[in-house]
Amino acid sequence: MGTKKNDPQNWRAATRLVRGGTERSHFDETSEALFMTSGYVYSSPEEAEQAFKGNKDRFVYSRYANPTIAMFEKRLALLEGAQYCNATASGMAAVFAALACMLKAGDRIVASRALFGSCHYIITELLPSYGIEGVLVDGTDLDQWGEALSQPANAVFIETPSNPTLEIIDIQAVSDLAHEAGARVVVDNVFATPVLQSPLKLGADIVTYSSTKHIDGQGRAMGGAILSNDEEFANEKLKPFLRNTGPSASPFNAWLQLKGLETLDLRVSKMSSNALYVAQFLEGLNGIQRVIYPGLASHPQFKLAARQMKSGSTLIAFEVPGGRDGAFRFLNGVDIIDISNNLGDSKSLITHPATTTHQRLGEEERARMGISDGLIRLSVGLEDPDDLRKTWKGQYSPFNEWGKDHFQ
């Protein structure tokens, strides 16, 4: 048989982002329909019985599946190159479900130390309270991975680039070690997005997203997603977990993020270009102690980032002198950029991780993760990069005496 001309599997990424997964109703609408319904009706009790037995393929309850959510899942799966995709209510719901559905008391999970605060809590506190051993390693040190995975494990969890220090982990190398130890590899791909990095092609088994971030891209709606090509994981472990615990996505949020996918490539590409421009500017400023950006040659894993990612991403981390007071002074001096702990928005956002996203970890653990009191995380948006470059005002302006010595 010949290849179908309109088979979505043959489409390029840009076409998949605009048209993938679209299912039109009998009204033949242009825009994808929003199905705000919790339940569905049946023509007879016999039909309902067959539906609940799984003998009839149809929607039965929006906690299980919904037409709008299904379109979002199909489109994201096409982009990721995944056979299975499940949308969730948030990114953390996705991370927890991906791990909890396949782990039990007595199991073992190994994770990179550089994690988002809530992910760190799941690995080091929540899962151990269920009798699951959690082991943290330096994600950039393959010797530590080798030692931790020299004994059996059930799961490996990594963020790359990590939040907020933008560490890059060798997905293929870690996946090879994990599979030898009997573990499935879960990659939180939020910072890279499916546009810049494809973990499943690099050996990972499962990918998670907070679709709240770049996929929505407008700061409007919460959401998450879990993707895989592992049939056993998707159907025997994840599916019953989601159905019976209920971290289901909102149809409205899924519709917003379905529409967000249409412009994801355009936004992430431009935001990454802006981020490189701003990172280069910051690296040249007197008074900035360190700039961390995977697209800069000064990044410790620059070559690995270039091999795994299409660009350096939309996030920058940098350190200023003076610890917490210096960081707050810097943040209070910015203009245009908003102070917010969110990221991936079309608007540039800046935050102080030590007192926000990672404050609960404690000073010692933050230090082990490289999160100093002077570290700042910047999510670069779609503004003109020259306006961002000129954003610092007041005592941080290059036009006053203090700025002449520190920020020029």
KEKE-3310 file (N, C-alpha, C; in steps of 0.2 Angstrom, whole numbers, plus 5000, padded with zeros to 4 digits):
npx = (5004:5002:5010:5000:4995:4991:4994:4997:5008:5018:5019:5029:5036:5030:5018:5012:5010:5000:4990:4989:4980:4967:4950:4935:4918:4901:4897:4908:4918:4931:4941:4947:4935:4928:4924:4915:4911:4906:4901:4893:4880:4870:4862:4855:4854:4861:4871:4878:4883:4891:4901:4907:4912:4922:4920:4915:4921:4921:4917:4916:4917:4923:4934:4941:4942:4941:4934:4941:4952:4958:4962:4972:4981:4984:4990:5001:5008:5011:5020:5030:5034:5029:5019:5010:5000:4996:4986:4987:4982:4991:5009:5016:5007:5009:5022:5022:5012:5018:5029:5023:5014:5022:5030:5033:5032:5048:5055:5067:5073:5083:5089:5094:5102:5100:5085:5068:5060:5048:5049:5060:5055:5046:5055:5064:5056:5042:5040:5049:5042:5033:5040:5049:5065:5075:5088:5100:5110:5125:5120:5128:5139:5144:5151:5145:5132:5135:5139:5128:5119:5124:5118:5102:5088:5072:5067:5073:5075:5076:5080:5083:5088:5092:5082:5085:5098:5102:5109:5116:5111:5118:5107:5107:5118:5115:5103:5107:5114:5104:5095:5102:5102:5089:5079:5066:5067:5063:5061:5060:5056:5054:5061:5068:5058:5047:5051:5065:5072:5072:5069:5065:5070:5083:5085:5077:5063:5051:5043:5040:5029:5026:5013:5009:5019:5029:5021:5007:5011:5006:5003:4991:4984:4984:4992:4998:5008:5011:5021:5025:5032:5031:5021:5017:5019:5011:4998:4996:5000:5000:4988:4977:4981:4979:4965:4959:4964:4962:4969:4965:4965:4958:4945:4944:4957:4965:4960:4965:4979:4980:4978:4989:4999:5000:5008:5020:5033:5037:5037:5046:5057:5060:5061:5072:5082:5081:5085:5099:5104:5102:5109:5122:5124:5123:5134:5144:5143:5150:5151:5142:5143:5143:5137:5125:5121:5115:5118:5130:5147:5154:5147:5147:5143:5142:5145:5139:5126:5124:5124:5113:5102:5093:5094:5100:5089:5076:5079:5089:5102:5110:5122:5124:5133:5133:5124:5108:5103:5109:5104:5090:5091:5095:5083:5074:5077:5074:5066:5051:5053:5044:5043:5041:5038:5034:5038:5043:5034:5026:5030:5044:5051:5056:5065:5070:5077:5081:5073:5061:5056:5064:5065:5061:5071:5081:5097:5109:5106:5103:5115:5122:5116:5120:5113:5115:5113:5114:5109:5100:5085:5081:5068:5066:5056:5046:5048:5056:5073:5083:5076:5075:5088:5091:5084:5087:5086:5087:5097:5104:5106:5116:5119:5121:5132:5134:5131:5140:5151:5148:5138:5139)
npy = (4994:5011:5026:5037:5053:5063:5058:5062:5058:5060:5073:5089:5097:5110:5109:5099:5106:5115:5108:5095:5082:5088:5087:5088:5093:5089:5102:5107:5116:5129:5133:5123:5114:5118:5108:5109:5099:5088:5075:5062:5056:5042:5031:5020:5009:4998:5002:5010:5001:4993:5003:5005:4993:4993:4989:4997:5010:5026:5042:5043:5049:5064:5065:5054:5055:5067:5076:5088:5089:5077:5081:5090:5081:5072:5081:5086:5074:5070:5080:5077:5065:5053:5039:5039:5050:5059:5071:5082:5090:5099:5103:5097:5088:5079:5075:5069:5058:5051:5045:5039:5030:5019:5015:5007:5002:4998:5000:5009:5025:5035:5051:5067:5080:5093:5100:5106:5114:5107:5095:5090:5089:5078:5067:5067:5067:5064:5052:5043:5042:5033:5022:5021:5021:5036:5043:5055:5062:5071:5078:5080:5072:5058:5047:5047:5044:5031:5024:5025:5018:5006:4996:4988:4998:5006:5018:5033:5050:5065:5083:5093:5106:5111:5117:5130:5132:5128:5116:5104:5088:5072:5064:5052:5045:5043:5037:5024:5019:5018:5009:4997:4995:4992:5002:5014:5029:5045:5061:5078:5090:5103:5116:5115:5112:5104:5108:5111:5100:5082:5070:5057:5052:5052:5042:5041:5036:5041:5057:5072:5087:5104:5111:5123:5132:5136:5130:5134:5148:5161:5164:5160:5148:5132:5117:5100:5087:5069:5059:5045:5030:5018:5005:4996:5004:5015:5010:5000:5004:5019:5023:5017:5023:5037:5037:5033:5041:5054:5067:5075:5085:5101:5104:5117:5123:5114:5117:5130:5128:5119:5128:5136:5128:5130:5141:5138:5134:5146:5155:5150:5149:5163:5168:5161:5166:5179:5177:5173:5184:5193:5186:5187:5200:5202:5195:5203:5213:5224:5219:5209:5193:5180:5172:5160:5151:5139:5141:5149:5149:5149:5141:5126:5114:5116:5110:5098:5103:5109:5097:5090:5099:5111:5125:5137:5138:5147:5152:5161:5161:5170:5178:5190:5202:5204:5195:5191:5204:5211:5204:5207:5221:5222:5216:5225:5236:5233:5237:5235:5221:5208:5204:5188:5171:5162:5155:5154:5162:5174:5187:5194:5187:5188:5181:5177:5163:5158:5163:5160:5149:5139:5140:5132:5122:5125:5132:5125:5114:5121:5127:5116:5113:5124:5136:5151:5165:5176:5172:5174:5171:5172:5173:5174:5184:5189:5202:5217:5214:5224:5233:5226:5225:5238:5239:5240:5252:5267:5265:5255:5259:5261:5274:5282:5286:5275:5264:5266:5260:5247:5241:5241)
npz = (5000:4997:5004:5014:5009:5017:5030:5047:5053:5043:5042:5044:5059:5060:5054:5061:5073:5070:5065:5070:5077:5077:5078:5070:5074:5070:5065:5058:5062:5061:5070:5084:5094:5110:5122:5135:5146:5159:5158:5148:5137:5134:5122:5126:5141:5138:5129:5138:5147:5139:5135:5148:5150:5141:5128:5119:5110:5115:5123:5140:5153:5158:5167:5163:5149:5136:5122:5119:5127:5122:5109:5112:5118:5107:5098:5105:5107:5093:5090:5100:5096:5101:5106:5116:5126:5140:5147:5161:5177:5181:5180:5190:5194:5184:5185:5197:5195:5185:5191:5203:5199:5195:5205:5220:5238:5244:5232:5222:5218:5207:5206:5198:5208:5206:5205:5203:5217:5221:5215:5221:5234:5232:5228:5239:5251:5250:5242:5249:5261:5258:5258:5248:5241:5239:5230:5227:5215:5208:5194:5183:5183:5178:5184:5196:5193:5188:5199:5208:5200:5200:5207:5207:5201:5200:5194:5186:5187:5180:5177:5163:5153:5170:5184:5195:5189:5177:5173:5162:5157:5152:5143:5135:5140:5153:5152:5146:5157:5167:5161:5161:5174:5176:5176:5172:5163:5167:5160:5164:5154:5153:5153:5141:5131:5119:5107:5107:5112:5112:5122:5121:5109:5113:5122:5133:5143:5147:5146:5154:5156:5162:5156:5158:5156:5143:5133:5135:5136:5138:5151:5157:5160:5170:5168:5163:5156:5151:5142:5132:5124:5129:5130:5141:5152:5149:5148:5157:5169:5171:5165:5173:5186:5184:5180:5192:5202:5198:5193:5183:5167:5164:5152:5147:5150:5143:5130:5128:5129:5118:5108:5110:5107:5093:5090:5097:5092:5085:5095:5105:5098:5095:5108:5113:5104:5108:5122:5121:5116:5127:5137:5132:5133:5147:5151:5148:5157:5169:5186:5186:5192:5187:5173:5168:5155:5143:5129:5128:5126:5138:5147:5157:5152:5138:5125:5126:5127:5115:5107:5112:5111:5102:5103:5116:5125:5134:5146:5158:5170:5183:5193:5205:5215:5233:5239:5246:5248:5238:5227:5228:5227:5214:5207:5211:5204:5190:5175:5164:5164:5173:5190:5195:5199:5188:5172:5154:5148:5136:5141:5148:5163:5180:5194:5211:5216:5228:5238:5234:5223:5228:5241:5252:5253:5261:5267:5266:5257:5246:5243:5239:5227:5220:5221:5225:5236:5229:5216:5202:5192:5175:5164:5147:5137:5123:5120:5112:5111:5113:5121:5133:5136:5140:5151:5165:5178:5188:5202:5196:5183:5169:5168:5179:5193:5202:5193:5183:5188:5191:5182:5166)
capx = (5000:5006:5009:4994:4998:4989:4995:5000:5015:5022:5020:5034:5034:5026:5011:5009:5009:4995:4984:4989:4975:4961:4944:4929:4912:4897:4897:4913:4921:4938:4944:4945:4929:4929:4919:4915:4906:4909:4899:4891:4874:4870:4856:4852:4858:4865:4877:4882:4886:4897:4906:4911:4916:4928:4919:4913:4926:4917:4919:4911:4917:4929:4940:4944:4944:4937:4936:4946:4959:4961:4965:4978:4985:4986:4994:5008:5011:5014:5026:5035:5036:5026:5013:5005:5001:4990:4986:4985:4980:4997:5015:5018:5003:5012:5028:5020:5009:5023:5033:5019:5011:5026:5034:5030:5037:5054:5058:5072:5073:5089:5088:5099:5101:5097:5078:5063:5059:5043:5051:5065:5051:5044:5060:5067:5052:5036:5041:5052:5037:5029:5044:5053:5071:5077:5095:5102:5117:5126:5117:5133:5144:5143:5153:5140:5127:5137:5139:5121:5115:5127:5113:5095:5084:5066:5066:5077:5072:5081:5078:5089:5091:5089:5079:5086:5105:5103:5114:5114:5113:5118:5102:5108:5122:5111:5098:5110:5116:5098:5092:5106:5100:5082:5075:5064:5070:5059:5064:5056:5059:5050:5065:5070:5052:5048:5054:5072:5075:5068:5072:5063:5075:5090:5085:5073:5057:5045:5044:5034:5029:5021:5011:5008:5024:5030:5015:5002:5015:5003:5002:4984:4981:4988:4992:5004:5007:5015:5022:5029:5031:5031:5014:5016:5019:5005:4991:4995:5002:4998:4981:4973:4982:4975:4958:4957:4966:4959:4973:4963:4966:4952:4944:4946:4964:4968:4959:4970:4985:4980:4979:4996:5004:5000:5013:5025:5039:5038:5038:5052:5063:5062:5063:5078:5086:5082:5089:5106:5106:5102:5114:5129:5125:5124:5141:5149:5142:5154:5147:5139:5149:5143:5131:5124:5116:5118:5120:5136:5153:5156:5143:5151:5141:5141:5146:5133:5119:5124:5123:5106:5097:5093:5097:5101:5083:5073:5080:5096:5103:5116:5124:5126:5136:5129:5119:5101:5102:5111:5099:5084:5092:5095:5076:5070:5080:5072:5060:5048:5053:5040:5045:5036:5041:5033:5043:5040:5028:5028:5032:5050:5049:5063:5064:5075:5075:5083:5068:5054:5055:5068:5066:5060:5076:5086:5103:5114:5105:5103:5122:5124:5113:5123:5109:5117:5108:5114:5107:5094:5083:5077:5064:5066:5050:5045:5049:5062:5079:5086:5072:5076:5095:5091:5078:5089:5085:5089:5104:5107:5107:5123:5120:5123:5139:5135:5131:5146:5156:5145:5134:5140)
capy = (5000:5018:5031:5042:5059:5067:5055:5067:5056:5062:5081:5092:5099:5116:5107:5096:5111:5119:5104:5089:5080:5091:5083:5093:5091:5089:5109:5108:5122:5130:5132:5117:5115:5117:5103:5110:5094:5083:5068:5060:5053:5035:5030:5015:5006:4993:5006:5012:4995:4991:5008:5004:4987:4994:4986:5002:5016:5032:5046:5041:5054:5069:5063:5049:5058:5073:5078:5094:5086:5072:5084:5092:5075:5070:5086:5086:5067:5071:5084:5074:5058:5049:5035:5040:5056:5060:5078:5082:5097:5104:5100:5093:5082:5075:5072:5064:5053:5047:5042:5036:5025:5014:5014:5004:5001:4994:5002:5013:5030:5039:5057:5072:5084:5100:5099:5111:5113:5102:5089:5088:5086:5071:5062:5066:5067:5061:5045:5039:5041:5027:5016:5021:5025:5041:5044:5061:5062:5076:5075:5081:5068:5051:5043:5047:5040:5024:5021:5025:5013:4999:4992:4989:5004:5006:5024:5038:5056:5071:5089:5095:5110:5110:5123:5136:5133:5126:5111:5100:5081:5068:5060:5046:5041:5041:5032:5018:5016:5017:5003:4992:4994:4990:5008:5018:5036:5051:5067:5084:5093:5110:5121:5114:5112:5099:5111:5112:5094:5077:5065:5050:5050:5052:5036:5042:5032:5045:5064:5076:5094:5108:5115:5130:5136:5138:5127:5139:5153:5167:5165:5160:5141:5127:5110:5096:5081:5064:5056:5039:5025:5012:5003:4994:5010:5019:5007:4996:5008:5026:5024:5016:5028:5043:5036:5032:5047:5060:5073:5077:5092:5105:5105:5124:5124:5110:5121:5136:5125:5117:5134:5138:5124:5132:5146:5136:5134:5153:5159:5147:5151:5170:5169:5158:5171:5185:5175:5173:5191:5196:5183:5190:5207:5202:5192:5209:5219:5224:5218:5202:5188:5174:5171:5153:5150:5134:5144:5152:5144:5148:5136:5120:5109:5120:5106:5093:5106:5109:5091:5088:5104:5115:5131:5137:5139:5154:5154:5163:5162:5174:5180:5197:5203:5206:5190:5192:5211:5213:5202:5211:5228:5221:5215:5232:5241:5232:5240:5231:5214:5208:5199:5182:5164:5158:5156:5152:5167:5179:5192:5192:5187:5187:5179:5175:5156:5156:5165:5159:5142:5134:5143:5127:5117:5126:5135:5120:5110:5126:5128:5110:5114:5129:5141:5156:5170:5181:5170:5177:5167:5176:5170:5179:5184:5191:5209:5218:5213:5230:5236:5222:5227:5244:5239:5242:5259:5270:5264:5250:5261:5263:5281:5285:5285:5268:5260:5266:5256:5240:5239:5245)
capz = (5000:4996:5010:5014:5008:5023:5036:5051:5054:5038:5042:5048:5065:5060:5052:5067:5078:5069:5063:5073:5082:5076:5076:5069:5075:5064:5063:5053:5064:5059:5076:5088:5098:5117:5125:5142:5148:5163:5157:5141:5137:5130:5119:5130:5146:5135:5127:5143:5149:5134:5136:5154:5149:5136:5122:5114:5110:5116:5129:5146:5158:5157:5171:5159:5143:5134:5115:5118:5130:5117:5103:5114:5119:5100:5095:5108:5105:5087:5091:5104:5093:5106:5105:5121:5129:5145:5150:5168:5179:5182:5179:5196:5194:5179:5188:5203:5192:5181:5196:5208:5195:5193:5211:5226:5244:5243:5226:5222:5212:5207:5203:5199:5213:5203:5204:5205:5224:5222:5213:5226:5239:5230:5228:5245:5257:5249:5240:5255:5266:5256:5258:5241:5243:5235:5230:5223:5213:5204:5187:5177:5185:5175:5188:5202:5190:5187:5206:5210:5196:5200:5210:5204:5202:5196:5190:5186:5186:5178:5173:5159:5158:5177:5187:5191:5188:5170:5172:5156:5159:5146:5143:5132:5144:5159:5150:5146:5164:5170:5158:5163:5181:5176:5178:5167:5164:5166:5159:5164:5148:5153:5151:5134:5127:5114:5101:5107:5114:5111:5126:5119:5104:5116:5126:5139:5142:5148:5146:5157:5155:5164:5150:5161:5154:5136:5129:5136:5134:5140:5158:5157:5163:5173:5164:5162:5151:5152:5136:5132:5119:5133:5131:5148:5157:5148:5148:5163:5175:5171:5164:5179:5191:5182:5181:5199:5207:5196:5192:5176:5165:5163:5145:5145:5150:5137:5124:5128:5127:5111:5103:5112:5103:5086:5090:5101:5089:5084:5102:5108:5094:5096:5115:5113:5101:5113:5128:5119:5115:5133:5140:5130:5136:5154:5152:5147:5161:5175:5192:5186:5194:5183:5169:5166:5149:5139:5123:5129:5127:5145:5150:5158:5147:5132:5120:5127:5126:5108:5104:5114:5110:5095:5105:5123:5128:5135:5153:5160:5177:5184:5200:5207:5222:5239:5242:5245:5247:5231:5222:5229:5224:5207:5205:5212:5199:5184:5172:5159:5166:5179:5195:5195:5199:5183:5166:5148:5146:5131:5144:5152:5170:5184:5201:5216:5218:5235:5242:5231:5221:5231:5248:5257:5253:5266:5264:5264:5251:5240:5241:5236:5221:5216:5221:5230:5238:5224:5210:5199:5186:5170:5158:5142:5133:5116:5119:5109:5116:5115:5127:5139:5138:5143:5156:5172:5179:5195:5204:5192:5177:5167:5167:5185:5196:5204:5188:5179:5192:5191:5176:5160)
cpx = (5004:5005:5004:4998:4997:4990:4999:5007:5020:5023:5026:5031:5029:5019:5008:5007:5002:4989:4984:4983:4968:4955:4938:4923:4907:4895:4902:4916:4928:4942:4942:4940:4931:4923:4919:4909:4909:4907:4896:4884:4874:4863:4852:4857:4863:4872:4881:4886:4892:4902:4910:4914:4922:4926:4916:4918:4922:4919:4913:4911:4924:4935:4944:4947:4939:4939:4942:4952:4962:4964:4972:4983:4988:4991:5001:5011:5014:5020:5032:5038:5034:5020:5008:5006:4995:4991:4984:4984:4985:5004:5017:5013:5006:5018:5026:5017:5013:5027:5029:5016:5015:5031:5030:5035:5042:5058:5063:5072:5079:5087:5093:5097:5098:5090:5074:5061:5053:5045:5056:5061:5049:5049:5063:5063:5046:5036:5044:5047:5033:5034:5048:5059:5073:5084:5096:5109:5118:5125:5123:5139:5142:5145:5149:5134:5129:5137:5132:5117:5119:5123:5106:5092:5078:5064:5072:5074:5077:5077:5084:5086:5088:5086:5082:5093:5107:5109:5111:5116:5113:5113:5103:5113:5119:5106:5101:5112:5109:5095:5095:5104:5092:5077:5072:5066:5064:5062:5059:5059:5056:5055:5067:5064:5053:5051:5062:5075:5070:5071:5070:5068:5082:5090:5080:5066:5050:5047:5038:5035:5024:5019:5009:5013:5024:5024:5009:5005:5012:5001:4995:4981:4986:4987:4998:5003:5013:5015:5027:5028:5031:5024:5013:5015:5013:4999:4990:4996:4999:4991:4976:4974:4979:4968:4955:4959:4964:4963:4971:4964:4959:4951:4946:4953:4967:4966:4964:4977:4986:4981:4986:5001:5005:5006:5019:5032:5041:5040:5045:5058:5065:5064:5070:5083:5087:5086:5096:5108:5107:5108:5121:5130:5126:5131:5146:5148:5147:5149:5143:5144:5149:5136:5130:5118:5119:5120:5127:5142:5156:5153:5147:5150:5139:5140:5140:5127:5119:5122:5115:5100:5098:5095:5097:5095:5081:5075:5088:5096:5109:5116:5126:5129:5131:5124:5112:5099:5104:5106:5092:5085:5092:5087:5072:5072:5078:5066:5057:5047:5049:5043:5040:5040:5039:5038:5039:5035:5031:5031:5038:5048:5056:5061:5070:5074:5076:5077:5061:5054:5058:5069:5066:5066:5081:5093:5108:5113:5105:5110:5125:5122:5116:5118:5111:5112:5108:5112:5100:5092:5079:5074:5063:5060:5051:5046:5056:5068:5083:5082:5074:5084:5095:5086:5080:5089:5088:5096:5107:5108:5114:5124:5121:5130:5139:5135:5137:5152:5154:5142:5134:5140)
cpy = (5006:5021:5036:5049:5064:5064:5060:5064:5058:5070:5083:5095:5105:5114:5104:5101:5114:5114:5097:5088:5083:5086:5088:5089:5091:5097:5111:5115:5123:5129:5126:5119:5114:5114:5104:5105:5089:5075:5068:5056:5047:5034:5024:5013:5001:4996:5008:5007:4993:4996:5007:4998:4988:4991:4991:5008:5023:5036:5044:5046:5058:5068:5058:5052:5063:5074:5083:5092:5081:5075:5087:5087:5073:5074:5086:5079:5067:5075:5081:5068:5053:5045:5037:5047:5057:5067:5077:5089:5102:5100:5095:5087:5077:5071:5067:5058:5048:5043:5037:5030:5018:5012:5011:5004:4996:4995:5007:5018:5034:5045:5062:5077:5091:5099:5105:5109:5107:5096:5086:5086:5079:5066:5061:5065:5062:5053:5041:5038:5035:5021:5015:5025:5030:5043:5050:5060:5069:5074:5076:5076:5061:5046:5042:5043:5033:5021:5020:5019:5007:4994:4993:4995:5003:5012:5029:5044:5062:5077:5091:5100:5110:5117:5124:5136:5130:5121:5107:5093:5077:5063:5053:5041:5039:5036:5025:5015:5014:5010:4997:4990:4992:4996:5011:5025:5041:5057:5073:5089:5100:5115:5121:5115:5106:5102:5111:5105:5088:5071:5058:5048:5050:5046:5036:5038:5036:5053:5068:5084:5098:5112:5122:5135:5138:5136:5132:5146:5160:5168:5164:5153:5136:5121:5107:5090:5076:5060:5050:5035:5018:5010:5000:4999:5014:5016:5003:4999:5015:5027:5023:5021:5034:5043:5036:5037:5054:5067:5075:5084:5095:5106:5112:5125:5120:5114:5127:5133:5122:5122:5137:5134:5126:5137:5144:5137:5142:5156:5156:5149:5158:5171:5167:5163:5177:5183:5175:5180:5194:5193:5185:5197:5207:5199:5198:5214:5218:5223:5212:5197:5182:5174:5163:5153:5145:5136:5148:5147:5144:5143:5129:5114:5111:5115:5100:5097:5107:5103:5088:5093:5108:5122:5131:5138:5146:5157:5156:5163:5166:5176:5187:5197:5205:5201:5192:5199:5213:5211:5206:5218:5228:5221:5222:5237:5239:5235:5235:5224:5213:5203:5194:5176:5160:5159:5153:5157:5171:5185:5190:5192:5185:5185:5177:5169:5155:5158:5164:5151:5137:5136:5137:5122:5119:5128:5130:5116:5115:5127:5122:5110:5120:5136:5146:5161:5176:5179:5172:5172:5172:5172:5175:5178:5186:5199:5211:5218:5219:5234:5232:5224:5233:5245:5241:5250:5261:5268:5259:5253:5263:5270:5285:5283:5277:5263:5260:5261:5248:5237:5243:5241)
cpz = (5000:5003:5009:5014:5014:5030:5041:5053:5049:5038:5046:5054:5065:5058:5058:5072:5077:5068:5066:5078:5081:5074:5076:5071:5069:5062:5059:5055:5061:5065:5080:5093:5105:5120:5132:5145:5153:5161:5150:5142:5132:5127:5122:5136:5143:5132:5132:5146:5145:5134:5142:5154:5145:5130:5117:5115:5110:5122:5134:5151:5157:5162:5168:5153:5140:5127:5115:5121:5125:5111:5106:5115:5112:5097:5098:5107:5098:5087:5094:5100:5098:5104:5110:5124:5134:5148:5157:5170:5180:5180:5184:5197:5189:5181:5193:5200:5188:5185:5200:5205:5194:5199:5216:5232:5242:5236:5227:5216:5213:5203:5203:5204:5211:5201:5206:5212:5225:5220:5218:5232:5238:5230:5235:5251:5255:5247:5246:5260:5264:5255:5252:5243:5237:5235:5225:5221:5209:5197:5182:5178:5183:5180:5194:5199:5190:5194:5209:5207:5195:5203:5207:5206:5198:5192:5191:5184:5185:5175:5169:5153:5165:5179:5194:5188:5181:5168:5166:5158:5152:5146:5140:5137:5150:5158:5149:5152:5167:5167:5160:5171:5182:5177:5172:5169:5162:5166:5160:5159:5148:5151:5143:5129:5122:5107:5101:5109:5114:5115:5124:5113:5107:5121:5132:5137:5143:5149:5150:5156:5160:5158:5152:5158:5147:5132:5129:5133:5135:5147:5160:5161:5165:5168:5164:5157:5153:5145:5136:5126:5122:5134:5138:5153:5156:5149:5155:5170:5176:5170:5170:5185:5190:5183:5188:5204:5205:5195:5185:5174:5164:5155:5143:5145:5144:5130:5123:5126:5120:5106:5104:5108:5096:5085:5094:5098:5087:5090:5105:5104:5095:5103:5116:5110:5106:5119:5126:5119:5122:5137:5138:5133:5143:5155:5151:5152:5167:5181:5192:5187:5189:5179:5167:5160:5144:5132:5123:5129:5134:5149:5151:5153:5140:5126:5120:5125:5118:5104:5106:5112:5104:5097:5113:5127:5130:5142:5153:5167:5178:5191:5200:5214:5227:5241:5241:5244:5240:5226:5222:5226:5217:5204:5206:5207:5191:5181:5166:5162:5173:5184:5196:5195:5193:5177:5160:5145:5140:5134:5148:5159:5174:5191:5204:5218:5225:5240:5239:5229:5224:5238:5253:5258:5259:5263:5262:5258:5245:5238:5237:5228:5217:5216:5227:5231:5233:5217:5208:5193:5181:5165:5153:5138:5125:5115:5115:5113:5118:5121:5133:5141:5141:5149:5163:5173:5186:5196:5200:5185:5175:5167:5173:5188:5198:5198:5183:5182:5191:5185:5170:5154)
residu = (MET:GLY:THR:LYS:LYS:ASN:ASP:PRO:GLN:ASN:TRP:ARG:ALA:ALA:THR:ARG:LEU:VAL:ARG:GLY:GLY:THR:GLU:ARG:SER:HIS:PHE:ASP:GLU:THR:SER:GLU:ALA:LEU:PHE:MET:THR:SER:GLY:TYR:VAL:TYR:SER:SER:PRO:GLU:GLU:ALA:GLU:GLN:ALA:PHE:LYS:GLY:ASN:LYS:ASP:ARG:PHE:VAL:TYR:SER:ARG:TYR:ALA:ASN:PRO:THR:ILE:ALA:MET:PHE:GLU:LYS:ARG:LEU:ALA:LEU:LEU:GLU:GLY:ALA:GLN:TYR:CYS:ASN:ALA:THR:ALA:SER:GLY:MET:ALA:ALA:VAL:PHE:ALA:ALA:LEU:ALA:CYS:MET:LEU:LYS:ALA:GLY:ASP:ARG:ILE:VAL:ALA:SER:ARG:ALA:LEU:PHE:GLY:SER:CYS:HIS:TYR:ILE:ILE:THR:GLU:LEU:LEU:PRO:SER:TYR:GLY:ILE:GLU:GLY:VAL:LEU:VAL:ASP:GLY:THR:ASP:LEU:ASP:GLN:TRP:GLY:GLU:ALA:LEU:SER:GLN:PRO:ALA:ASN:ALA:VAL:PHE:ILE:GLU:THR:PRO:SER:ASN:PRO:THR:LEU:GLU:ILE:ILE:ASP:ILE:GLN:ALA:VAL:SER:ASP:LEU:ALA:HIS:GLU:ALA:GLY:ALA:ARG:VAL:VAL:VAL:ASP:ASN:VAL:PHE:ALA:THR:PRO:VAL:LEU:GLN:SER:PRO:LEU:LYS:LEU:GLY:ALA:ASP:ILE:VAL:THR:TYR:SER:SER:THR:LYS:HIS:ILE:ASP:GLY:GLN:GLY:ARG:ALA:MET:GLY:GLY:ALA:ILE:LEU:SER:ASN:ASP:GLU:GLU:PHE:ALA:ASN:GLU:LYS:LEU:LYS:PRO:PHE:LEU:ARG:ASN:THR:GLY:PRO:SER:ALA:SER:PRO:PHE:ASN:ALA:TRP:LEU:GLN:LEU:LYS:GLY:LEU:GLU:THR:LEU:ASP:LEU:ARG:VAL:SER:LYS:MET:SER:SER:ASN:ALA:LEU:TYR:VAL:ALA:GLN:PHE:LEU:GLU:GLY:LEU:ASN:GLY:ILE:GLN:ARG:VAL:ILE:TYR:PRO:GLY:LEU:ALA:SER:HIS:PRO:GLN:PHE:LYS:LEU:ALA:ALA:ARG:GLN:MET:LYS:SER:GLY:SER:THR:LEU:ILE:ALA:PHE:GLU:VAL:PRO:GLY:GLY:ARG:ASP:GLY:ALA:PHE:ARG:PHE:LEU:ASN:GLY:VAL:ASP:ILE:ILE:ASP:ILE:SER:ASN:ASN:LEU:GLY:ASP:SER:LYS:SER:LEU:ILE:THR:HIS:PRO:ALA:THR:THR:THR:HIS:GLN:ARG:LEU:GLY:GLU:GLU:GLU:ARG:ALA:ARG:MET:GLY:ILE:SER:ASP:GLY:LEU:ILE:ARG:LEU:SER:VAL:GLY:LEU:GLU:ASP:PRO:ASP:ASP:LEU:ARG:LYS:THR:TRP:LYS:GLY:GLN:TYR:SER:PRO:PHE:ASN:GLU:TRP:GLY:LYS:ASP:HIS:PHE:GLN)
# end
